Amino acid sequence: MGSTAASTKHADVYRLFLRLRPGERRSVALRILRDEEVLADLYDHFLIREAVEERGRSVAWKSYRRKQAISKG
């Protein structure tokens, strides 16, 4: 599947997700988050974003979470 086809498919899935009622969206989101592989990808995303903000310094997940908790007060 080419880049454009994949992009279109992703947009279609997202549009369908947005058409769900709020309770249905929440249910789908929670089901996705129970998938260990998806959860690992989310952790990676947040850690990469934090590393970019820290100019490449490696950041452990626990350190990231602790920093977020402190900044939210």
Beta strands, then each sheet from edge to edge (+ up, - down):
end
